[in-house]
């Protein structure tokens, strides 16, 4: 079996080398959102300004008794922090099949905002196909001219606005804006 890891590695295609991304490893009591547990055999893909992690094998005897993860994790590529779990779609929000955690599966991005997961293993070989639609407050669908300011504007509450690293809450008008535009509006 493979060694579990929580390292994030970046490959520079032009220069052909790997480097490690160091990110804050938060807990529920820190200023950062919790990072996922160590894992192996998960999937990773890029959607907008995020790296999306799904599933994987994560069992550590007497520490983490769950074997296979069933959650999505989003890592902001510009800020190098994990996104708030509140902004990420969960299988509890969907209809129909309730997926078990899985590893050794395939994943791809469809239309720029839909993550499709197929196959894998969760005690037996799986032939399930799952789809998670990322919220428009994070990523616009392909072909949609939805600007980042529009995405931020769709946050109606301050708590969800400030959880999105691309947005900022403007107290002068109680509206969520693109973080850059919020600063210029206040001046």
N, C-alpha and C positions, 0 to 999 in steps of 0.2 A: 504494500500500500504506500501511498505518497505521504510525505511530511506535510502537516498542516502549516499554513503560513498566513500572516496578515501584512506582508510586504506589498507595496505597490511599485511596480516597475514600469518605466517609460522607455519605449524604443524610438530613437531618432532615425527615421527612415533615410533621410538625406546623408547623414554622417555614419550610419550603420553601427550604432552603439546603444547599450542599455544603461539606464541610470535609475536610481531608486528615488521615489518621491517620499519625502518625510512629511507626515501629516500629524496634527494633534490627535492624540488618542484620548477622547473624552469619555466620561461616564455620565450617569444621570445627574451628578452633582456639579459638573463643570460647565464652563461657558460654551463648550463644543458639544455637538450631537454625538451620541455613541457611535463608535465604529463597529462594523460587523466583527464577529468572532473569527478566529483563524479558520481557514477552510482549504479544501482542495477539490478539483474536478468541478468547479463552478463555471458559469459563463460570464463574459464581460463584453460589452459593446459600447459604442459612442453614440449618444443621442444629444444633439445640440451641444451645449457646453458642459455635458455631464458624461461620466463613465457610469454605466449601469451594471451592477453585479446581481446575478440571480443564482439561487440555489447553492449546491455544493455539499460535499461531505464535511462534517464538522464535529464528529464525535470525539470526545476526550473522556476516557473512563474516569469516573468519580468527579468530574468537573462539569462537563456538558453531556447529558445523557441523550439528547436528541441527536440522531444520526445525520439527517438530511434537512437542509434549510429550505423554506418555502417563501422567503421574503425577497423583495427587491431592495437594493441599496443604491443610492445615487451619490456620487462623488463629484463635487464641483471642480472642474479642471482648472479654472482660473484662480480660485481661492484655496484650493487644496484642503478642503474640509468636507465631511459627510453632511448630507442634507437632512433636515428634520424629517423623521419618520411620518409626521403628520401630513406632509406634502406628497407622499408617495402612495400610489394606489396599492391596495391590498386585496387579496383574494376574497376577503369578507365583503368587499364592496361589489363584487361581481355576482353573476347569477349562474346557476347550474353547478357543474362539477367543482367540488372543493379539492384542490390539489394537495397532494402530500408533497413533502420536500423531495427533491430529486437531485441527483448528480449525474455527471457524464452525459448530459443532454446537449441539444443544439439550440441556439437562439439567434434571431436576426431581427433587424429593424425594418418595419414596413411603413411606408408613407411618412417616414420621419418621426412619428410619434407613437407607433404601436410596436410593442415588443412581443414577438411570437416565440414561444418555447415549445420544443417538440422532443419527444422520446425521453431517454434517460433511464435511471435505475433508482428504485426506492424499495428495495427488498425483492422486487421482481422487475423485469423489464417493462417499461412503460411505453404505451403507444398514444398517450394523451397529447393533445395540442392545446396550449393555453395562450391567451393574448391579454396583454395589459396595455391599456391606452393611457399614455402619460397625460396629465392634465395640461390644458392650454395655458395655465398660469406658469408652466415650466417650459414647454416646447410646443411650437405650432406644427400643425400637420403640413406635410410637404405640399407646396403649391399655394399655401395660405399666406397671404401677405400680412400676417399678424406680427406687428412690431413688438419689441421687448416692452415698450411703454404700454402697449395695449394689453400685453400679458400681465404686467404689474397692475394696471388699472382694473383688471377683473378680480383682484383680491378685494373683498369688501370689508374685511376686518384687519385691524392693525396686527394682530397676532400672526395671521397667515402671511401678511405682507412682509413683515420683518423676518419671517422664517425663510423666505426666498432671498437668497444672497444677491440676486440681481436687482432687488427692489428696495425702496425706502419709503417709510411712512412720513408724510408731511403733515405736521401738526397744525399748520396754518389753515388748511382746508380739509383735513381728515380724509385725504385721498392717497392711495398707493401709486407711486410713480417709479419709473426707471430711476435707479439710484443717482445717476448723473444728472438727470433732469430735475430731480427733487432738490438737489443742492443748488442748481441755478435758479429754480423758482423761489427759493428762500432768500436769495440775495437781492 
